[in-house]
Amino acid sequence: MPKKRGLYANIHAKRERIKRQKAAGKKPERMRKVGSKGAPTAKAFKAAAKTVKKKAKK
């Protein structure tokens, strides 16, 4: 079973979709407002921060 994508990966993917929709002249989907149903909570962001991979410094 493939590993689930994380919160930040989902946010990045949606931003890319919005960018492509704008470039195509379509009405883009929108990010959810803070506190609305289905939007990530502060608790979700804290949990995602604990699992983030550290980037190696060059």
mmJSON file of the N, C-alpha and C atoms, coordinates in Angstrom:
{"data_MODEL":{"atom_site":{
"group_PDB":["ATOM","ATOM","ATOM","ATOM","ATOM","ATOM","ATOM","ATOM","ATOM","ATOM","ATOM","ATOM","ATOM","ATOM","ATOM","ATOM","ATOM","ATOM","ATOM","ATOM","ATOM","ATOM","ATOM","ATOM","ATOM","ATOM","ATOM","ATOM","ATOM","ATOM","ATOM","ATOM","ATOM","ATOM","ATOM","ATOM","ATOM","ATOM","ATOM","ATOM","ATOM","ATOM","ATOM","ATOM","ATOM","ATOM","ATOM","ATOM","ATOM","ATOM","ATOM","ATOM","ATOM","ATOM","ATOM","ATOM","ATOM","ATOM","ATOM","ATOM","ATOM","ATOM","ATOM","ATOM","ATOM","ATOM","ATOM","ATOM","ATOM","ATOM","ATOM","ATOM","ATOM","ATOM","ATOM","ATOM","ATOM","ATOM","ATOM","ATOM","ATOM","ATOM","ATOM","ATOM","ATOM","ATOM","ATOM","ATOM","ATOM","ATOM","ATOM","ATOM","ATOM","ATOM","ATOM","ATOM","ATOM","ATOM","ATOM","ATOM","ATOM","ATOM","ATOM","ATOM","ATOM","ATOM","ATOM","ATOM","ATOM","ATOM","ATOM","ATOM","ATOM","ATOM","ATOM","ATOM","ATOM","ATOM","ATOM","ATOM","ATOM","ATOM","ATOM","ATOM","ATOM","ATOM","ATOM","ATOM","ATOM","ATOM","ATOM","ATOM","ATOM","ATOM","ATOM","ATOM","ATOM","ATOM","ATOM","ATOM","ATOM","ATOM","ATOM","ATOM","ATOM","ATOM","ATOM","ATOM","ATOM","ATOM","ATOM","ATOM","ATOM","ATOM","ATOM","ATOM","ATOM","ATOM","ATOM","ATOM","ATOM","ATOM","ATOM","ATOM","ATOM","ATOM","ATOM","ATOM","ATOM","ATOM","ATOM","ATOM","ATOM","ATOM"],
"id":[1,2,3,4,5,6,7,8,9,10,11,12,13,14,15,16,17,18,19,20,21,22,23,24,25,26,27,28,29,30,31,32,33,34,35,36,37,38,39,40,41,42,43,44,45,46,47,48,49,50,51,52,53,54,55,56,57,58,59,60,61,62,63,64,65,66,67,68,69,70,71,72,73,74,75,76,77,78,79,80,81,82,83,84,85,86,87,88,89,90,91,92,93,94,95,96,97,98,99,100,101,102,103,104,105,106,107,108,109,110,111,112,113,114,115,116,117,118,119,120,121,122,123,124,125,126,127,128,129,130,131,132,133,134,135,136,137,138,139,140,141,142,143,144,145,146,147,148,149,150,151,152,153,154,155,156,157,158,159,160,161,162,163,164,165,166,167,168,169,170,171,172,173,174],
"type_symbol":["N","C","C","N","C","C","N","C","C","N","C","C","N","C","C","N","C","C","N","C","C","N","C","C","N","C","C","N","C","C","N","C","C","N","C","C","N","C","C","N","C","C","N","C","C","N","C","C","N","C","C","N","C","C","N","C","C","N","C","C","N","C","C","N","C","C","N","C","C","N","C","C","N","C","C","N","C","C","N","C","C","N","C","C","N","C","C","N","C","C","N","C","C","N","C","C","N","C","C","N","C","C","N","C","C","N","C","C","N","C","C","N","C","C","N","C","C","N","C","C","N","C","C","N","C","C","N","C","C","N","C","C","N","C","C","N","C","C","N","C","C","N","C","C","N","C","C","N","C","C","N","C","C","N","C","C","N","C","C","N","C","C","N","C","C","N","C","C","N","C","C","N","C","C"],
"label_atom_id":["N","CA","C","N","CA","C","N","CA","C","N","CA","C","N","CA","C","N","CA","C","N","CA","C","N","CA","C","N","CA","C","N","CA","C","N","CA","C","N","CA","C","N","CA","C","N","CA","C","N","CA","C","N","CA","C","N","CA","C","N","CA","C","N","CA","C","N","CA","C","N","CA","C","N","CA","C","N","CA","C","N","CA","C","N","CA","C","N","CA","C","N","CA","C","N","CA","C","N","CA","C","N","CA","C","N","CA","C","N","CA","C","N","CA","C","N","CA","C","N","CA","C","N","CA","C","N","CA","C","N","CA","C","N","CA","C","N","CA","C","N","CA","C","N","CA","C","N","CA","C","N","CA","C","N","CA","C","N","CA","C","N","CA","C","N","CA","C","N","CA","C","N","CA","C","N","CA","C","N","CA","C","N","CA","C","N","CA","C","N","CA","C","N","CA","C","N","CA","C","N","CA","C"],
"label_alt_id":[null,null,null,null,null,null,null,null,null,null,null,null,null,null,null,null,null,null,null,null,null,null,null,null,null,null,null,null,null,null,null,null,null,null,null,null,null,null,null,null,null,null,null,null,null,null,null,null,null,null,null,null,null,null,null,null,null,null,null,null,null,null,null,null,null,null,null,null,null,null,null,null,null,null,null,null,null,null,null,null,null,null,null,null,null,null,null,null,null,null,null,null,null,null,null,null,null,null,null,null,null,null,null,null,null,null,null,null,null,null,null,null,null,null,null,null,null,null,null,null,null,null,null,null,null,null,null,null,null,null,null,null,null,null,null,null,null,null,null,null,null,null,null,null,null,null,null,null,null,null,null,null,null,null,null,null,null,null,null,null,null,null,null,null,null,null,null,null,null,null,null,null,null,null],
"label_comp_id":["MET","MET","MET","PRO","PRO","PRO","LYS","LYS","LYS","LYS","LYS","LYS","ARG","ARG","ARG","GLY","GLY","GLY","LEU","LEU","LEU","TYR","TYR","TYR","ALA","ALA","ALA","ASN","ASN","ASN","ILE","ILE","ILE","HIS","HIS","HIS","ALA","ALA","ALA","LYS","LYS","LYS","ARG","ARG","ARG","GLU","GLU","GLU","ARG","ARG","ARG","ILE","ILE","ILE","LYS","LYS","LYS","ARG","ARG","ARG","GLN","GLN","GLN","LYS","LYS","LYS","ALA","ALA","ALA","ALA","ALA","ALA","GLY","GLY","GLY","LYS","LYS","LYS","LYS","LYS","LYS","PRO","PRO","PRO","GLU","GLU","GLU","ARG","ARG","ARG","MET","MET","MET","ARG","ARG","ARG","LYS","LYS","LYS","VAL","VAL","VAL","GLY","GLY","GLY","SER","SER","SER","LYS","LYS","LYS","GLY","GLY","GLY","ALA","ALA","ALA","PRO","PRO","PRO","THR","THR","THR","ALA","ALA","ALA","LYS","LYS","LYS","ALA","ALA","ALA","PHE","PHE","PHE","LYS","LYS","LYS","ALA","ALA","ALA","ALA","ALA","ALA","ALA","ALA","ALA","LYS","LYS","LYS","THR","THR","THR","VAL","VAL","VAL","LYS","LYS","LYS","LYS","LYS","LYS","LYS","LYS","LYS","ALA","ALA","ALA","LYS","LYS","LYS","LYS","LYS","LYS"],
"label_asym_id":["A","A","A","A","A","A","A","A","A","A","A","A","A","A","A","A","A","A","A","A","A","A","A","A","A","A","A","A","A","A","A","A","A","A","A","A","A","A","A","A","A","A","A","A","A","A","A","A","A","A","A","A","A","A","A","A","A","A","A","A","A","A","A","A","A","A","A","A","A","A","A","A","A","A","A","A","A","A","A","A","A","A","A","A","A","A","A","A","A","A","A","A","A","A","A","A","A","A","A","A","A","A","A","A","A","A","A","A","A","A","A","A","A","A","A","A","A","A","A","A","A","A","A","A","A","A","A","A","A","A","A","A","A","A","A","A","A","A","A","A","A","A","A","A","A","A","A","A","A","A","A","A","A","A","A","A","A","A","A","A","A","A","A","A","A","A","A","A","A","A","A","A","A","A"],
"label_entity_id":["1","1","1","1","1","1","1","1","1","1","1","1","1","1","1","1","1","1","1","1","1","1","1","1","1","1","1","1","1","1","1","1","1","1","1","1","1","1","1","1","1","1","1","1","1","1","1","1","1","1","1","1","1","1","1","1","1","1","1","1","1","1","1","1","1","1","1","1","1","1","1","1","1","1","1","1","1","1","1","1","1","1","1","1","1","1","1","1","1","1","1","1","1","1","1","1","1","1","1","1","1","1","1","1","1","1","1","1","1","1","1","1","1","1","1","1","1","1","1","1","1","1","1","1","1","1","1","1","1","1","1","1","1","1","1","1","1","1","1","1","1","1","1","1","1","1","1","1","1","1","1","1","1","1","1","1","1","1","1","1","1","1","1","1","1","1","1","1","1","1","1","1","1","1"],
"label_seq_id":[1,1,1,2,2,2,3,3,3,4,4,4,5,5,5,6,6,6,7,7,7,8,8,8,9,9,9,10,10,10,11,11,11,12,12,12,13,13,13,14,14,14,15,15,15,16,16,16,17,17,17,18,18,18,19,19,19,20,20,20,21,21,21,22,22,22,23,23,23,24,24,24,25,25,25,26,26,26,27,27,27,28,28,28,29,29,29,30,30,30,31,31,31,32,32,32,33,33,33,34,34,34,35,35,35,36,36,36,37,37,37,38,38,38,39,39,39,40,40,40,41,41,41,42,42,42,43,43,43,44,44,44,45,45,45,46,46,46,47,47,47,48,48,48,49,49,49,50,50,50,51,51,51,52,52,52,53,53,53,54,54,54,55,55,55,56,56,56,57,57,57,58,58,58],
"pdbx_PDB_ins_code":[null,null,null,null,null,null,null,null,null,null,null,null,null,null,null,null,null,null,null,null,null,null,null,null,null,null,null,null,null,null,null,null,null,null,null,null,null,null,null,null,null,null,null,null,null,null,null,null,null,null,null,null,null,null,null,null,null,null,null,null,null,null,null,null,null,null,null,null,null,null,null,null,null,null,null,null,null,null,null,null,null,null,null,null,null,null,null,null,null,null,null,null,null,null,null,null,null,null,null,null,null,null,null,null,null,null,null,null,null,null,null,null,null,null,null,null,null,null,null,null,null,null,null,null,null,null,null,null,null,null,null,null,null,null,null,null,null,null,null,null,null,null,null,null,null,null,null,null,null,null,null,null,null,null,null,null,null,null,null,null,null,null,null,null,null,null,null,null,null,null,null,null,null,null],
"Cartn_x":[0.848,0.0,0.9,0.637,1.486,1.319,2.398,2.386,1.544,0.766,-0.064,0.812,0.378,1.114,0.822,1.748,1.615,0.85,0.627,-0.118,0.531,1.837,2.523,2.57,2.651,2.623,1.261,0.203,-1.135,-1.318,-0.813,-0.925,-0.148,1.066,1.886,1.194,0.61,-0.072,-1.264,-2.003,-3.168,-2.732,-1.657,-1.144,-0.724,-0.116,0.282,-0.944,-1.999,-3.231,-3.836,-3.866,-4.42,-3.625,-2.298,-1.436,-1.728,-1.863,-2.155,-3.531,-4.512,-5.86,-5.89,-5.155,-5.082,-4.428,-3.347,-2.626,-3.496,-4.396,-5.281,-6.504,-6.627,-7.76,-9.042,-8.934,-10.11,-10.273,-11.459,-11.696,-11.029,-10.019,-9.29,-10.053,-9.77,-10.312,-9.633,-10.176,-9.642,-9.187,-8.25,-7.823,-8.938,-9.108,-10.123,-9.676,-10.636,-10.345,-10.015,-9.222,-8.859,-10.128,-10.283,-11.434,-12.638,-12.604,-13.742,-13.67,-14.788,-14.866,-13.93,-13.106,-12.196,-10.827,-10.672,-9.372,-8.484,-7.175,-6.287,-6.299,-6.224,-6.24,-4.814,-4.684,-3.374,-2.747,-3.568,-3.094,-2.487,-3.1,-2.583,-1.228,-1.068,0.205,1.307,0.966,1.953,2.376,1.429,1.741,2.609,2.336,3.125,4.544,4.694,6.021,6.903,6.297,7.067,7.617,6.971,7.371,8.114,8.36,9.024,10.462,10.919,12.282,13.207,14.326,15.304,16.117,16.295,17.1,18.564,19.408,20.845,21.425,22.254,22.903,24.051,24.224,25.294,26.564],
"Cartn_y":[-1.171,0.0,1.243,2.197,3.392,4.257,4.934,5.807,7.047,7.497,8.684,9.924,10.868,12.124,12.969,13.799,14.613,15.9,16.629,17.879,18.893,19.077,20.079,19.675,18.385,17.914,18.212,18.029,18.321,19.816,20.647,22.098,22.538,22.003,22.354,21.936,20.744,20.252,21.14,21.578,22.422,23.777,24.338,25.614,25.491,24.359,24.128,24.024,23.321,23.225,24.596,25.419,26.77,27.582,27.463,28.194,27.78,26.454,25.969,26.418,26.432,26.85,28.326,29.155,30.58,30.791,30.053,30.189,29.77,28.816,28.343,29.241,30.257,31.175,30.647,29.579,29.012,29.643,29.497,29.969,28.974,29.414,28.463,28.078,26.866,26.462,27.309,27.334,28.192,27.374,27.942,27.34,27.581,26.656,26.836,27.877,28.588,29.591,28.893,29.557,29.017,28.833,27.659,27.379,26.815,26.796,26.256,24.728,24.1,22.648,22.088,21.138,20.497,21.149,22.328,23.002,22.396,22.351,21.813,22.676,22.042,22.749,23.033,23.831,24.113,22.816,21.92,20.629,19.81,19.867,19.14,19.687,21.011,21.614,21.246,21.2,20.812,19.364,18.492,17.083,16.926,17.708,17.635,18.143,19.13,19.681,18.653,17.759,16.741,15.687,15.493,14.437,14.956,16.262,16.838,16.332,16.104,15.649,16.865,16.735,17.809,17.821,19.021,19.134,19.239,18.523,18.558,19.856,20.494,21.729,21.381,22.203,21.971,22.612],
"Cartn_z":[0.0,0.0,0.0,-0.905,-0.954,0.288,0.639,1.806,1.511,2.497,2.318,2.225,1.408,1.298,2.527,2.886,4.083,3.836,4.899,4.866,3.942,4.092,3.274,1.806,1.515,0.126,-0.498,0.276,-0.227,-0.482,0.413,0.247,-0.994,-1.155,-2.314,-3.617,-3.64,-4.834,-5.189,-4.183,-4.455,-4.984,-4.433,-4.94,-6.4,-6.759,-8.151,-9.057,-8.592,-9.379,-9.606,-8.56,-8.666,-9.68,-9.625,-10.559,-12.01,-12.242,-13.595,-14.07,-13.173,-13.542,-13.92,-13.168,-13.486,-14.844,-15.121,-16.383,-17.56,-17.344,-18.401,-18.567,-17.724,-17.822,-17.216,-16.43,-15.767,-14.4,-13.824,-12.466,-11.513,-10.758,-9.904,-8.649,-8.179,-6.881,-5.813,-4.62,-3.573,-2.378,-1.641,-0.386,0.636,1.569,2.599,3.611,4.161,5.188,6.504,7.319,8.627,9.459,10.029,10.885,10.144,8.811,8.076,8.07,7.765,7.766,6.691,7.08,6.143,6.053,6.629,6.619,7.696,7.467,8.494,9.751,10.885,12.164,12.62,13.649,14.223,14.731,15.242,15.733,14.587,13.401,12.238,11.806,11.871,11.492,12.496,13.774,14.783,14.591,14.282,14.053,12.808,11.766,10.537,10.772,11.623,11.907,12.615,13.371,14.079,13.123,11.996,11.069,9.85,9.787,8.619,8.534,7.301,7.085,7.11,7.775,7.838,6.551,5.971,4.768,5.169,4.446,4.723,4.192,4.999,4.564,3.632,2.618,1.637,2.052],
"occupancy":[1.0,1.0,1.0,1.0,1.0,1.0,1.0,1.0,1.0,1.0,1.0,1.0,1.0,1.0,1.0,1.0,1.0,1.0,1.0,1.0,1.0,1.0,1.0,1.0,1.0,1.0,1.0,1.0,1.0,1.0,1.0,1.0,1.0,1.0,1.0,1.0,1.0,1.0,1.0,1.0,1.0,1.0,1.0,1.0,1.0,1.0,1.0,1.0,1.0,1.0,1.0,1.0,1.0,1.0,1.0,1.0,1.0,1.0,1.0,1.0,1.0,1.0,1.0,1.0,1.0,1.0,1.0,1.0,1.0,1.0,1.0,1.0,1.0,1.0,1.0,1.0,1.0,1.0,1.0,1.0,1.0,1.0,1.0,1.0,1.0,1.0,1.0,1.0,1.0,1.0,1.0,1.0,1.0,1.0,1.0,1.0,1.0,1.0,1.0,1.0,1.0,1.0,1.0,1.0,1.0,1.0,1.0,1.0,1.0,1.0,1.0,1.0,1.0,1.0,1.0,1.0,1.0,1.0,1.0,1.0,1.0,1.0,1.0,1.0,1.0,1.0,1.0,1.0,1.0,1.0,1.0,1.0,1.0,1.0,1.0,1.0,1.0,1.0,1.0,1.0,1.0,1.0,1.0,1.0,1.0,1.0,1.0,1.0,1.0,1.0,1.0,1.0,1.0,1.0,1.0,1.0,1.0,1.0,1.0,1.0,1.0,1.0,1.0,1.0,1.0,1.0,1.0,1.0,1.0,1.0,1.0,1.0,1.0,1.0],
"B_iso_or_equiv":[0.0,0.0,0.0,0.0,0.0,0.0,0.0,0.0,0.0,0.0,0.0,0.0,0.0,0.0,0.0,0.0,0.0,0.0,0.0,0.0,0.0,0.0,0.0,0.0,0.0,0.0,0.0,0.0,0.0,0.0,0.0,0.0,0.0,0.0,0.0,0.0,0.0,0.0,0.0,0.0,0.0,0.0,0.0,0.0,0.0,0.0,0.0,0.0,0.0,0.0,0.0,0.0,0.0,0.0,0.0,0.0,0.0,0.0,0.0,0.0,0.0,0.0,0.0,0.0,0.0,0.0,0.0,0.0,0.0,0.0,0.0,0.0,0.0,0.0,0.0,0.0,0.0,0.0,0.0,0.0,0.0,0.0,0.0,0.0,0.0,0.0,0.0,0.0,0.0,0.0,0.0,0.0,0.0,0.0,0.0,0.0,0.0,0.0,0.0,0.0,0.0,0.0,0.0,0.0,0.0,0.0,0.0,0.0,0.0,0.0,0.0,0.0,0.0,0.0,0.0,0.0,0.0,0.0,0.0,0.0,0.0,0.0,0.0,0.0,0.0,0.0,0.0,0.0,0.0,0.0,0.0,0.0,0.0,0.0,0.0,0.0,0.0,0.0,0.0,0.0,0.0,0.0,0.0,0.0,0.0,0.0,0.0,0.0,0.0,0.0,0.0,0.0,0.0,0.0,0.0,0.0,0.0,0.0,0.0,0.0,0.0,0.0,0.0,0.0,0.0,0.0,0.0,0.0,0.0,0.0,0.0,0.0,0.0,0.0],
"pdbx_formal_charge":[null,null,null,null,null,null,null,null,null,null,null,null,null,null,null,null,null,null,null,null,null,null,null,null,null,null,null,null,null,null,null,null,null,null,null,null,null,null,null,null,null,null,null,null,null,null,null,null,null,null,null,null,null,null,null,null,null,null,null,null,null,null,null,null,null,null,null,null,null,null,null,null,null,null,null,null,null,null,null,null,null,null,null,null,null,null,null,null,null,null,null,null,null,null,null,null,null,null,null,null,null,null,null,null,null,null,null,null,null,null,null,null,null,null,null,null,null,null,null,null,null,null,null,null,null,null,null,null,null,null,null,null,null,null,null,null,null,null,null,null,null,null,null,null,null,null,null,null,null,null,null,null,null,null,null,null,null,null,null,null,null,null,null,null,null,null,null,null,null,null,null,null,null,null],
"auth_seq_id":[1,1,1,2,2,2,3,3,3,4,4,4,5,5,5,6,6,6,7,7,7,8,8,8,9,9,9,10,10,10,11,11,11,12,12,12,13,13,13,14,14,14,15,15,15,16,16,16,17,17,17,18,18,18,19,19,19,20,20,20,21,21,21,22,22,22,23,23,23,24,24,24,25,25,25,26,26,26,27,27,27,28,28,28,29,29,29,30,30,30,31,31,31,32,32,32,33,33,33,34,34,34,35,35,35,36,36,36,37,37,37,38,38,38,39,39,39,40,40,40,41,41,41,42,42,42,43,43,43,44,44,44,45,45,45,46,46,46,47,47,47,48,48,48,49,49,49,50,50,50,51,51,51,52,52,52,53,53,53,54,54,54,55,55,55,56,56,56,57,57,57,58,58,58],
"auth_comp_id":["MET","MET","MET","PRO","PRO","PRO","LYS","LYS","LYS","LYS","LYS","LYS","ARG","ARG","ARG","GLY","GLY","GLY","LEU","LEU","LEU","TYR","TYR","TYR","ALA","ALA","ALA","ASN","ASN","ASN","ILE","ILE","ILE","HIS","HIS","HIS","ALA","ALA","ALA","LYS","LYS","LYS","ARG","ARG","ARG","GLU","GLU","GLU","ARG","ARG","ARG","ILE","ILE","ILE","LYS","LYS","LYS","ARG","ARG","ARG","GLN","GLN","GLN","LYS","LYS","LYS","ALA","ALA","ALA","ALA","ALA","ALA","GLY","GLY","GLY","LYS","LYS","LYS","LYS","LYS","LYS","PRO","PRO","PRO","GLU","GLU","GLU","ARG","ARG","ARG","MET","MET","MET","ARG","ARG","ARG","LYS","LYS","LYS","VAL","VAL","VAL","GLY","GLY","GLY","SER","SER","SER","LYS","LYS","LYS","GLY","GLY","GLY","ALA","ALA","ALA","PRO","PRO","PRO","THR","THR","THR","ALA","ALA","ALA","LYS","LYS","LYS","ALA","ALA","ALA","PHE","PHE","PHE","LYS","LYS","LYS","ALA","ALA","ALA","ALA","ALA","ALA","ALA","ALA","ALA","LYS","LYS","LYS","THR","THR","THR","VAL","VAL","VAL","LYS","LYS","LYS","LYS","LYS","LYS","LYS","LYS","LYS","ALA","ALA","ALA","LYS","LYS","LYS","LYS","LYS","LYS"],
"auth_asym_id":["A","A","A","A","A","A","A","A","A","A","A","A","A","A","A","A","A","A","A","A","A","A","A","A","A","A","A","A","A","A","A","A","A","A","A","A","A","A","A","A","A","A","A","A","A","A","A","A","A","A","A","A","A","A","A","A","A","A","A","A","A","A","A","A","A","A","A","A","A","A","A","A","A","A","A","A","A","A","A","A","A","A","A","A","A","A","A","A","A","A","A","A","A","A","A","A","A","A","A","A","A","A","A","A","A","A","A","A","A","A","A","A","A","A","A","A","A","A","A","A","A","A","A","A","A","A","A","A","A","A","A","A","A","A","A","A","A","A","A","A","A","A","A","A","A","A","A","A","A","A","A","A","A","A","A","A","A","A","A","A","A","A","A","A","A","A","A","A","A","A","A","A","A","A"],
"auth_atom_id":["N","CA","C","N","CA","C","N","CA","C","N","CA","C","N","CA","C","N","CA","C","N","CA","C","N","CA","C","N","CA","C","N","CA","C","N","CA","C","N","CA","C","N","CA","C","N","CA","C","N","CA","C","N","CA","C","N","CA","C","N","CA","C","N","CA","C","N","CA","C","N","CA","C","N","CA","C","N","CA","C","N","CA","C","N","CA","C","N","CA","C","N","CA","C","N","CA","C","N","CA","C","N","CA","C","N","CA","C","N","CA","C","N","CA","C","N","CA","C","N","CA","C","N","CA","C","N","CA","C","N","CA","C","N","CA","C","N","CA","C","N","CA","C","N","CA","C","N","CA","C","N","CA","C","N","CA","C","N","CA","C","N","CA","C","N","CA","C","N","CA","C","N","CA","C","N","CA","C","N","CA","C","N","CA","C","N","CA","C","N","CA","C","N","CA","C","N","CA","C","N","CA","C"],
"pdbx_PDB_model_num":[1,1,1,1,1,1,1,1,1,1,1,1,1,1,1,1,1,1,1,1,1,1,1,1,1,1,1,1,1,1,1,1,1,1,1,1,1,1,1,1,1,1,1,1,1,1,1,1,1,1,1,1,1,1,1,1,1,1,1,1,1,1,1,1,1,1,1,1,1,1,1,1,1,1,1,1,1,1,1,1,1,1,1,1,1,1,1,1,1,1,1,1,1,1,1,1,1,1,1,1,1,1,1,1,1,1,1,1,1,1,1,1,1,1,1,1,1,1,1,1,1,1,1,1,1,1,1,1,1,1,1,1,1,1,1,1,1,1,1,1,1,1,1,1,1,1,1,1,1,1,1,1,1,1,1,1,1,1,1,1,1,1,1,1,1,1,1,1,1,1,1,1,1,1]
}}}
